Amino acid sequence: MNFDDTPEEARFRQEVRTWLAANAPKHLAPELANSSFGNVALRSVDIVEASRAWQKKKFEAGWACLHWPKEYGGRGVTPIERVIWSQEEGLFAQLSFLFTIGHGMCGPTLMAYASEEQKRSLLPRMASGEQIWCQLFSEPAGGSDLAGLRTKAERDGDDWVINGQKIWTSGAHYSDYGILITRTDPNVAKHKGLTMFFLDMRSPGVEIRPIKQANGASGFNEVYFTDVRIPDAQRLGKVGEGWQVSLTTLMNERLSIGAGMPTGFPELFDYASNLETADGLAIEDQSVRSKLAQWAVKTTGLKYTGMRAISALSRGEIPGPENSIGKLVAGATMQEIAMFALDLQGRAGAINDDDAGAASRFQAMLLRSPATRVEGGTDEILRNIIAERVLGLPADIRVDKDVPFNKIPTAATRG
């Protein structure tokens, strides 16, 4: 594969650079450069307001959701041009973090299943940052078994009444809308009785409770539904076919997370290159160089695996199960690198201060890394997907596969 820009791509890159040079919020660059992994925070301005402002500016100039069709608020560019934009936006891409779920997961699901009227109404507002979206999937009793969800949706005339609970919902506390998967028929196998909706997060009966994380942030939430009413017009896909709808979301989720997940390798390489130890620079130590070489190979592999996915998109193919590889490898690598960096720092690794530079950032990276290995599918789930759907290995034994959901034993029924 030739990674050099074609003449058309070179012109596009120059156009991007020119616009960014004139419009990027450069006054925020120092703070963005020192932001902790998984916790973009700004002291000078509110992060939500700053993110909305940057997204709106991009949208008005035609630089938002570049790969989306123009009628939905995008630009209709090629996958390669989208990569060029990401490369050039650099630090300022962190201001798009709040929109990752909407643009990368909810948007593609709406494009596939919403009505044309809904798409033309909702997608431009999503692209412009006017509306932030979240994804209401995981539940406390289900763990990694998404199809084991218990949030109920019961038909009442032209509405559905929702009762239940979701957990680990990223960004629910600042989101305007969300996509929600529910159980509408407990009398059939668990994968067959699900239905997907979208809803206003400020609907009566929706309660959001932030979860305090180990790194001090509260990016995840519990969301409770008590007699929440959703019009049937906000259903995505057919009744009982929510699992098929969710696969569109999940495949895009793993592509979005895997492609955008940092490993920390460039930061570690720079840190080791400048860290003075009793025996000289850390990078001159043979054991340190060996570790760096291993991670260099992994991160290079991630880069070219990502380019393979981009090439598939450029051929009009949809994201497939192979995109689980990026998230699986990146998440584990990020945790390994953070632990190694703290070992290099010694007692300095205990410092938790944004002004401490790398010392603080690697600590934040380690505290955030367990979440990266859970969100979007745990390591175990991703290994199963890769084994069964990429490598074609025999499937795991699933004793509840064809059992009606209400017949599956639970702790309560066994007790």
N, C-alpha and C positions, 0 to 999 in steps of 0.2 A: 504494500500500500504506500502511495506517495503522499507524504504529509505536507508538502510544500503548497502554498496557496496558488491557485490558478490565477490568471489575470483578473477574472471577475471577482474572485474571493479577495484578492489583494485590494481591489478598489473598494469592496465592501468594508474590509478592515480599516482602511484609511477613513472612510466615511464615519465609522464607529468612533475611531480615535478623535476625529475632529469634533464630533458632537459631544463626546465625553469631556474633552478638554474645555469646552465652553460651558457645560451644564452640570457636571458632577459636583456634589456637595463637598468640595475639597476641605472645607473647614472641619469636617467630621473625620477626615482620614486618620489623624493621630489616634483618636479614640478607637476607631475601628481596628487599627493595627494592633492595639493592645487588648482587644476584647478576648474574653476567655472562650475556650471551645464550648460550643453548645449553649452559650449564654451571652449573646450580643447585648451589651449594655452601654448606654451613653449617659454621661453626667450632665452635659450641657443642654440636652433637649430630651423630650419624651421619645422613646424608641418607636412607639406606635405612630406618633405624629410624624416623626422624621421618615419612617418607612412609607407611610401613605403619601407624603409629599414627593418623595423620590419616585415612587411608582406612578403617581399622577403625571409627573413631568415626563417620564418615559412614555407613558400612554399617549399623551397629547402630541408627542413628537413621533409616534409610531414605532417605539422601541420596546413596547411591553408584549409579553407572551408572543415572541416573534414567530413561533412555528404555528400559531393558531390561524385559522382562516380570517381574512380581513373583516368579514361580516360579523365576526364574534369578538372583535377587538384586537386581533393580531396583525401580523404583517405578511404571513404566508411565505416565510423564508425557508430555505433548505436546512436540513439538520446540520450541515457543516457551517452554514452562516450563523446558526444558533450557537455552535461551539465557539466560533470566532467572537461573538458578542460576549460570551461568558469569560473568555480569556482576557478580553480587553476591559471588561467592567471591573475585574479584580476585586479590591477591597470593598467597593461599593455594592457588590453583590450581597454582602451581609445584610444590607437593608431590605433585601427581598426575602429574608428568612421567614417572616410572618406569613408570606404568601405561598410558601412551598407546597403546603397541603392543597390549597385551593387550585393553584396553577398546575401542579404536577399530578394530582390525584382526583380531586373533585371535578375539575374542569373536563378532563377526558371522559369521565363517567357521564356527565351531563351531555356532552356532545354525542355520546353513543345512545343515550336513553331518554333524554328530555324531549319535550315537544319543540318544534321550531320556534314557536312564540316564546317559550321559556328560555331557549338558548340565546335568542337575540336580545332578551331582556336582562338575563342574569350574567351571561359571560362577559360582556363589555364592562359591567360594573365590577366583576371579579378581576378582570385584567387591569383595570385602572387603579385598583387598591381601594375603591370606595367600599367594597364589601370583602371581609375576610372570612374564609371558610375553614371548617374543621371536619374531622372524620370520626363518627361515633360508631366504633366497631367493638373493641375489647370489653370484656365483662369480668367481674371478680370471680365468678364461679367457673368460667370457661378456660381461664389460662390461655394457652396457645391454641386451644380448640375453638376457633371462631364459630364454627357451625354448631357448637354447643351453647350458643347464646340463649338467654331466657327473657329478654325484654319483649313484652307482648304487644301486638297491634291487633285490635279487635274492630271489626267493621261496624259503623253506626251511621246508616244512611249514606250520605256522600262524604263522610269523614271516617277517619281511623282514630281510635283512642289508644294512646301509648302509655304503658306503665312498665317501669323497670329501671335499670341502672347501667351506666357505662363507666369505664375507668381508663386511666392513662390517656385521656383525650388531650392531645397537644393543642394549646392555644384556645381552648374552649372559652376561657375567661375574657378574651378580646374578640371572639369571632361573632360575626353577624348571622351566618348560616352554617348548616352542617348537613352532611349526608348520613343517614341513619339506617342501619340494618336491623330488622326485627323478626320475631317469630309470629307468623300468622296462622300456622296450622301445626299443632303438636301431635297430630295423629299420623303423620307420615315421617319417613326417615329424616334425620336432622338436617341434611343438606337440601331437602326438597320443600320444607315448610317455611322458607324465609322470604321476606319481601323488603325492598329498599325504598326509602323515601328521602326527600330533602325537606328541611324545616328551618324556620326562623328561630334562632337561639334565644330570642326574647319572648317566645311564646309562653302564655300562662301555664304553670306547672313544670317549667324547666328550672332546675336548681343546679348551680355550678359551685363546686367546692375545690379550690386549689390544693394540690398535694405538695408539701414541702420536701424538696429533694436533698440528697447528701451534699450537693454543692451550694446549697443555700437558695437556689432558684425555685420557682414554682411554675414551671412550664407545662406540667401535666395536671390533669383535673379529674375529679369524679363528677359525673353528670347524672342527676336523678330526674326521672319522668313520672309525674303524677297526673293522670287523666289529661295528658297533653293531646289536643285535637289537631290532626293534620288532614287537610283536604285530600281526597283521592287523586285530584289533579296533580298533586306533588309526589305521586308514586313514580318510581323509576323502574321500568320494566314491568313484566307481568306479575300478578299475584302468585307467590310460590316459587318465583324464579330469581329471588334475590341473591342466591349463591352465584349464579352466572353473572349477574351485574357486579357483584363484589369482586369477581376475578379481574374485571377490567380495572377496578380501583387498585387491587393488590399488585397486579403486574406493573402498573405505572408507579405505584408506591415504591416498589423495590428498585425500579430503575432510577427514580428521583433520589431516593436515599443513598443508594450505592454510588451513583454518579457524583453526588455532591458531598459525600462523607469524607472529611479530612482524616488522614492517618497520623499527621504530626511529624512525618519524616523530614520534610524540608526544615522545619523548626528545630528538630533534634540535630540534624546535620550541621546547621549554623551554630547551634549551641555548643556541640562537641568541638567544632572548629575553633571556637574562641574561649573555651573553658580551660583555665590554667589549673593544673593539678600539681602535686608534689613532684611528679616525674615529667612535667611538661604539658603540652596541650593534650587534652583528652583524646583527640582524633589520632594522635601519634601512638596511642596504646593499641597493641595488636588485637586484644579482645574487643575493644570498642570498635575498631575498624571491621572486625569480623561480623559483629552485630549490624553495623551500618550497611555492610554489603548484603546481608540477608534481607534487610528491609528495603534496600534499593531494588533488589530483584522483585520483591513482592509488589512494591508500588509501581514499578514499570509494567509488571503483568496486569495490574489493575487498570493502568492507563490504556493499554492496548486492548484489554477486554472491553473497556468502555467504548473505544473506537469501533470495535466490532459491532456493538449495539447501535452506535450512531450510523454505521454503514447499513445495517438492517433497516433502520428507520428511513434512511435515504432511498431505500428500495420500496418503501410503502408498507413494510411489515410492521406488525404490532409488537410491543415488548413481550418477550417470552420468559419462560422459567429460568433460562440461563442468566438472567439479570440478577438472580439471587446470589450468584458468585461474588459480585462486587461488594454487596453489603456484608456477606459472611466474612470475607477476607479483610475488608477495610475495618470492620468493627473490632475483630480480634487483634489486628495489627496496631490499631490506635491504643488499645489497652496495654499491649506489650511495650510499646514505645514509651507511654507515659510512666509505666513502672520502672523501666530502665533509666529514663531521664531523672526520676526522683532518686534512684540509687546513685547516679552521678552527682546529684546536688548535695547528697548527705543531709545534714540538719537544715540546710537552706530550703529543702523541699517542703518544710513545714510552714514556710511563709505564705500567707494568704493576703496579698496586697496587690491591687492592679498596677501599682507603680513599681513592683518588683520584677516586671518583665517576664522572662522565661520561667523563673522560679514559680511564680503564681500561675502562669498559664498551663504548665504541665500538671500541676496539682488539680486545677479545674478540669483538665482533660481526663485525668484518671477518675475523678469523681463522676464525670459525665459518661464515661465509657460503658458502664454496665447498661445504661439506658439504650445506648446505640446497638447493643447486642440483643435487646428485647424488642424495641419498636420496629414495626414492619415485618415481624416474624423472628422468633428466636433462632439461635444457631441450629438447634435440633430440627426445627421445622424446615429451615432452609436446606440443611443437609438431606432431609428426606425428599424435598422437591428436586434437588439436583440429582440425587441418586435415582429417583423414579422417573422423572419427566425429562431429564437431560441425558442421563447415562442409560436409561432403560432397565435398571435393576429391578428385581422383584419387589412388589409393594409391601409395606408393613402390614401385619395382620391387624385388621380393624373389626373387632367383634361386634361393634354397634353400627356397622355401616348400613345395614338394611333394616334396622330395628326402629319402629316408630319412636319418636322422641320421648313421648310420655311413658314409654315402656322401658327406657334406659334406667338402670338402677342408679340411685344417688346415695350420698351418705345418709340422708334422712330415711330413705326407704330401706337401706340395709340395717339401720339402727333399730 
